[in-house]
Amino acid sequence: MIETVILAHLKTALDTNNVFMEVPRDNLPTKFVVVEKTGGDRENLINTATFAVQSYAESLYEAAALNELTKAAMDSLVEEDEISKSAYQTDYNFTDTSTKRYRYQAVYDIAHYE
């Protein structure tokens, strides 16, 4: 499952265990990253997927700084055997107005092997 490859890579590249596939319900860290697959396709036996990677922190500045580190980690995904492309699409302030949590979101297109 490509999600687990990306999750493990980000944990290593960011040197933290605070990378998740959903927002933790208990013991919420002050800074953390959430990886979400938002779509995928397969053509000529090549798998592609779109991922939204959300960086949460206690301030907007800290969320933006974590986003920059996360983008660098996502850019290095091609070091993984299963990944043949990691292409940055966009990133933006994505503060969660319902929970008042600061976050940034970066969107990437990934080509991968299973």
N, C-alpha and C positions, 0 to 999 in steps of 0.2 A: 504494500500500500504506500503510495507516494507521500502521503501525509506524514507517515512515520519517518521517512528518510529526511524530509524537510525539518520536522520537529527535532530529530537528533542532531542534524547539522547546525541548526540555530542554537541549540543548547551548548554545543561545543564552541561554535564561533563566537557566541556572546558570553561564554564562560559563566553560564547561569542555568539553574534548573527552572527558572521562572519563565518557561515557554510552554504554552498550553494549547489545546485544541478548542477550549472554551474557557470563559471567564470562571475562575475558581469560585466556588460557593462559600468555602470556609477558609480562614487564614489568608485573606487577600493580601498579597505582597504589595509594597508601595510602588514598585516598578515591575512590569511584566509584559510579555508579548503573547498575542493570540494568533494562531495560524488557522486560516479558514479557506477551504477549497470552495470556490464559487461557481465553477463550471469545468467542463472537460470535453474532449473530443478524441476520436481515433480515426486516422486516415492513413492508408497504406501501411498499416501496422505501427504507426508512430502515434504515441499517446501525447496529448497536450492537455494542460490544465491551467486554469487561472486561479491565482491565490491572492487573497487579501490578508495582509499581515498588519496587525494592529498593535501599536506601542502605547502602553498605558503608563502614566506617572502622576505624581502629586501636583505638578505644575505644567503649564503649557510648554515652557522652555524645556523642562526635563523630558516631556513626551516627544518634543521635536528632536532633542539630542539622542534619545533612545531610537527614534525612527532612523536617524542617520546611521547609527551603528547597525541597526537591523537591515537597512538597505545594503550596506557593505557586506553583511553576512549572506544576504540573498544573492548578491552579485557573485559570491564565491561558490555558489551551489554547484557550478559546473565541475568542481573538484570531485564530486561524488560520482561513482561509476554509473549510477542509474539516471543521471541527469545529463542531457546533451545541450540544453539551452535554458538560460535564466534571463529573461528580457524584462527590464523595468518598463512599466507603462506610465504610472503617475503616482504621486503621493500628495496628501493634503491633510489639513486639520480636520479631524473627525470626532471632536469632543462629543461625548455622550450627554446630551442635554437632559435625558430622563434621570440619570444617576449622578450627573454633575462630575463625571470622571473625565480628566483630560486624556486625549488619545490622538495619535496620528495614524493614518492608514496608508500603506504602500501597496500597490497592485503590481503583480508580476505574472507573465506568461511563462510557463515551464514546459519543456519537451522532455519526456522521460521514457525509460524502458521499464517493463515489469517482469 
